[in-house]
Amino acid sequence: MVQKSKPPAAANQPERRGEPERRGGPKRRGRPRAYEPDIALGKALDLFRKQGFAATSLDDLSAATGMNRPSLYGAFGDKRELYIKSYQRYRDEAGAAMVAIFREEMPLRQRLERIYAAALDIYLSGDTGPRGCFTVVTAASEAVGDPEIRAMVLDGLTELDKAFASCFRRAKEKGELPESADPFALAQIASATIHTIAIRSRARVPRKELEAIVKGAIDVMIGAKG
């Protein structure tokens, strides 16, 4: 009877246990980043503007950005850090929308009308309704207990006052305002009007009514249009 021979064992090859078979070349390490940080930050900004800081959970942010919690922490830090980054993003974008209007040469009334029109465009935007101003509607509340956010809010308010004061100062030099006009006092009134329409827009006051408030404020600041 012929005994069947066994296939020869591989010589000099150590036995490998528990090692998965490799197929299709070397295995890639880590996961590719499946999000764009700039887009994710914009989604977070939209959510904070809509809901504020306290009412926005990490689960909400995860759903809005499409990122899990570890990815959120890795990209932006904790919820407070993400909120601050979102607020800075808002300030940068709002400033970019306004800076040209503040700098261009034009009559004072036209400049003020364009500034307030641009502000209303920002405040009344939103897929689910007007969102108002981040500074006035949400950041001002967080400023009470957070020194860093408070400093950002105060810095934003001061910047706005200074920008308006510069407008009124130039207008006074050109004879558009009387010698008795106080540019800084007028600037504070102009800033207060910005805050007023921001709050009212969040309350869904119609744009037509907000524009009437703006017109009345401009008439008070520089005189009724003849």
ZIQUIZI-V530142 format. One record per residue. N is the residue number from 1. RES is the residue in three letters. OMEGA is omega in degrees with one decimal (* if undefined). Layout:
N:RES:OMEGA / N:RES:OMEGA
This chain:
1:MET:-176.3 / 2:VAL:178.7 / 3:GLN:180.0 / 4:LYS:180.0 / 5:SER:178.7 / 6:LYS:178.5 / 7:PRO:-176.9 / 8:PRO:177.7 / 9:ALA:179.0 / 10:ALA:-176.8 / 11:ALA:172.5 / 12:ASN:177.0 / 13:GLN:-179.8 / 14:PRO:179.8 / 15:GLU:179.9 / 16:ARG:-178.5 / 17:ARG:174.5 / 18:GLY:-178.8 / 19:GLU:-177.0 / 20:PRO:179.4 / 21:GLU:-179.8 / 22:ARG:178.6 / 23:ARG:174.4 / 24:GLY:175.5 / 25:GLY:-176.2 / 26:PRO:-179.4 / 27:LYS:179.7 / 28:ARG:179.8 / 29:ARG:175.5 / 30:GLY:179.4 / 31:ARG:176.4 / 32:PRO:-179.4 / 33:ARG:-174.1 / 34:ALA:179.8 / 35:TYR:174.9 / 36:GLU:-176.2 / 37:PRO:-177.6 / 38:ASP:178.3 / 39:ILE:-180.0 / 40:ALA:178.9 / 41:LEU:176.8 / 42:GLY:177.6 / 43:LYS:177.9 / 44:ALA:178.0 / 45:LEU:179.2 / 46:ASP:-177.2 / 47:LEU:178.8 / 48:PHE:178.0 / 49:ARG:-178.0 / 50:LYS:-169.7 / 51:GLN:-174.5 / 52:GLY:-176.0 / 53:PHE:-172.5 / 54:ALA:-175.6 / 55:ALA:-179.9 / 56:THR:-179.3 / 57:SER:175.6 / 58:LEU:176.6 / 59:ASP:176.4 / 60:ASP:-178.8 / 61:LEU:178.8 / 62:SER:180.0 / 63:ALA:-177.3 / 64:ALA:-175.7 / 65:THR:-175.3 / 66:GLY:-178.5 / 67:MET:175.3 / 68:ASN:-175.0 / 69:ARG:178.2 / 70:PRO:179.2 / 71:SER:177.0 / 72:LEU:178.8 / 73:TYR:-178.2 / 74:GLY:-176.3 / 75:ALA:-170.1 / 76:PHE:-174.4 / 77:GLY:-178.2 / 78:ASP:-174.8 / 79:LYS:179.7 / 80:ARG:179.0 / 81:GLU:177.9 / 82:LEU:177.7 / 83:TYR:-179.6 / 84:ILE:176.9 / 85:LYS:178.4 / 86:SER:179.3 / 87:TYR:178.0 / 88:GLN:176.8 / 89:ARG:178.4 / 90:TYR:-179.3 / 91:ARG:179.5 / 92:ASP:-177.7 / 93:GLU:178.6 / 94:ALA:178.2 / 95:GLY:179.1 / 96:ALA:180.0 / 97:ALA:-174.2 / 98:MET:-167.7 / 99:VAL:-178.6 / 100:ALA:-179.4 / 101:ILE:178.7 / 102:PHE:-173.3 / 103:ARG:-176.4 / 104:GLU:176.0 / 105:GLU:178.4 / 106:MET:176.9 / 107:PRO:-174.6 / 108:LEU:-178.5 / 109:ARG:179.5 / 110:GLN:179.1 / 111:ARG:-179.6 / 112:LEU:179.1 / 113:GLU:-179.6 / 114:ARG:177.7 / 115:ILE:-178.2 / 116:TYR:177.1 / 117:ALA:178.0 / 118:ALA:178.4 / 119:ALA:179.9 / 120:LEU:176.2 / 121:ASP:179.0 / 122:ILE:-173.1 / 123:TYR:-176.4 / 124:LEU:179.8 / 125:SER:178.0 / 126:GLY:-178.1 / 127:ASP:-176.7 / 128:THR:179.4 / 129:GLY:-178.3 / 130:PRO:-177.0 / 131:ARG:179.3 / 132:GLY:-177.1 / 133:CYS:-179.7 / 134:PHE:-177.1 / 135:THR:-173.3 / 136:VAL:-170.1 / 137:VAL:-176.6 / 138:THR:-174.8 / 139:ALA:180.0 / 140:ALA:177.8 / 141:SER:-179.5 / 142:GLU:-179.1 / 143:ALA:-178.4 / 144:VAL:-174.8 / 145:GLY:-176.8 / 146:ASP:-176.4 / 147:PRO:-178.4 / 148:GLU:177.6 / 149:ILE:177.7 / 150:ARG:179.2 / 151:ALA:178.3 / 152:MET:179.2 / 153:VAL:-179.8 / 154:LEU:177.8 / 155:ASP:178.7 / 156:GLY:178.8 / 157:LEU:179.6 / 158:THR:178.3 / 159:GLU:-179.9 / 160:LEU:177.5 / 161:ASP:-178.5 / 162:LYS:179.8 / 163:ALA:177.7 / 164:PHE:-179.6 / 165:ALA:177.7 / 166:SER:177.5 / 167:CYS:-178.2 / 168:PHE:178.6 / 169:ARG:178.9 / 170:ARG:179.7 / 171:ALA:178.0 / 172:LYS:178.9 / 173:GLU:-179.5 / 174:LYS:177.9 / 175:GLY:178.3 / 176:GLU:177.8 / 177:LEU:179.0 / 178:PRO:-179.7 / 179:GLU:-178.2 / 180:SER:-176.8 / 181:ALA:178.0 / 182:ASP:-176.5 / 183:PRO:-177.0 / 184:PHE:177.5 / 185:ALA:177.0 / 186:LEU:179.0 / 187:ALA:179.5 / 188:GLN:175.6 / 189:ILE:179.1 / 190:ALA:178.0 / 191:SER:179.1 / 192:ALA:177.0 / 193:THR:174.8 / 194:ILE:-178.5 / 195:HIS:179.9 / 196:THR:-178.0 / 197:ILE:176.5 / 198:ALA:-179.7 / 199:ILE:-177.9 / 200:ARG:178.0 / 201:SER:177.2 / 202:ARG:177.9 / 203:ALA:175.6 / 204:ARG:170.0 / 205:VAL:-177.1 / 206:PRO:-178.1 / 207:ARG:-178.5 / 208:LYS:178.8 / 209:GLU:178.3 / 210:LEU:178.2 / 211:GLU:176.2 / 212:ALA:176.1 / 213:ILE:179.3 / 214:VAL:-178.8 / 215:LYS:179.2 / 216:GLY:179.5 / 217:ALA:178.9 / 218:ILE:178.1 / 219:ASP:178.9 / 220:VAL:-175.1 / 221:MET:-172.2 / 222:ILE:179.6 / 223:GLY:-179.0 / 224:ALA:-179.7 / 225:LYS:-176.7 / 226:GLY:*
